[in-house]
Amino acid sequence: MQLKDKHILLVDDDAWIRDSMSICLSCEGCRVTTAESAREGLNVIRQGGIDILICDYQLPDRDGLDLLREAKGLAPEVPMILITAFGSRELYAQAATIGVDIFIDKPFNSQTIEHAIVRLLEDGANQAS
């Protein structure tokens, strides 16, 4: 499954993660929009056209679960990835209830994110057939 032309929203307050992941995913042919807060991310989601949402758990204005909960209401078809350095069974259970598709623990590398995106796209293609 190709990543080319997929629109990915990456919400993370860490500029290094936003910049490095943007470069890596852009090199794979993705269109990447970044946001450093939940408010900015929700504004992008409201505009539509997102294929995948990647969100950090700790954001400056709200936690990532709040963002993902609201995002699910705005764009229920968009697959979601939660990245966190604070993973726990309770957090993963809450995220699963919201509809998060994949959890990625920090630290991670670009291949981890790319594999997760490919898996989401393949799962979506299999469900559509």
BELKA-V938059 format. One record per backbone hydrogen bond with DSSP energy under -1.0 kcal/mol. NH is the residue of the N-H (numbers start at 1). CO is the residue of the C=O. If there is no record, write none. Layout:
nh=NH co=CO
nh=NH co=CO
This chain:
nh=5 co=29
nh=6 co=3
nh=8 co=31
nh=9 co=52
nh=10 co=33
nh=11 co=54
nh=12 co=35
nh=18 co=14
nh=19 co=15
nh=20 co=16
nh=21 co=17
nh=22 co=18
nh=23 co=19
nh=24 co=20
nh=25 co=21
nh=26 co=22
nh=27 co=23
nh=29 co=26
nh=30 co=25
nh=31 co=6
nh=33 co=8
nh=35 co=10
nh=41 co=37
nh=42 co=38
nh=43 co=39
nh=44 co=40
nh=45 co=41
nh=46 co=42
nh=48 co=45
nh=51 co=7
nh=52 co=7
nh=53 co=79
nh=54 co=9
nh=55 co=81
nh=56 co=11
nh=57 co=83
nh=64 co=57
nh=67 co=63
nh=68 co=64
nh=69 co=65
nh=70 co=66
nh=71 co=67
nh=72 co=68
nh=73 co=69
nh=74 co=70
nh=75 co=71
nh=78 co=75
nh=81 co=53
nh=82 co=102
nh=83 co=55
nh=84 co=104
nh=92 co=88
nh=93 co=89
nh=94 co=90
nh=95 co=91
nh=96 co=92
nh=97 co=93
nh=98 co=94
nh=99 co=95
nh=100 co=95
nh=101 co=80
nh=102 co=80
nh=104 co=82
nh=106 co=84
nh=113 co=109
nh=114 co=110
nh=115 co=111
nh=116 co=112
nh=117 co=113
nh=118 co=114
nh=119 co=115
nh=120 co=116
nh=121 co=117
nh=122 co=118
nh=123 co=119
nh=124 co=120
nh=125 co=121
nh=126 co=122
nh=127 co=123
nh=128 co=124
nh=129 co=125
